[in-house]
Amino acid sequence: QLNSYQAQLSPEKQEQYERLLADERFKGRQAMIRELRAYLKDYSD
């Protein structure tokens, strides 16, 4: 699921995604976490 999420990201979002996985702080981090939660929620059923 994470690979398909990562594949649809823009280059800028790809960089933010890598920083998120590295537990770095950046502007828009919480928004990306919310977006990722919503994306993964589709697979929880």
N, C-alpha and C positions, 0 to 999 in steps of 0.2 A: 504494500500500500504506500509506503513512504517513497519508494522509487517512482511510482506513478505521480505522486504529488510533486516530487522534485523535478520530474521531467516537464511538467507544465508551467514551471516558474520562469519568469523573465530573468535575464542575467543579473540584474540588480537584486532581485528576490533570491536568486541562487546564492549570492554572496551572503545575504542576511540569513538564509537557512543554514549555511555552513557555520556562521557565527553563532547561531542559536544552538547548534549541536555542540559547539565548543564552549557553551555557557558564557558567552561574552554579552556585554550590555551594548545596546544600540537603540537608536530611535526607531520606533515601530515594532519593538520586540514583543510587547504584549498583544498588539494587533495580530502579529504573525502566529503567536501561540493560540489565540482565539480561532483564527482561521484554520489552523492545523487541527485543533480539537474538533471543530465542526466537520472537517474533512474525514477525520478518523472515526467520528461518530457514525458515519454511514456504514462502516465496516463492523461495528460492534454488535449488530443484530444477528 
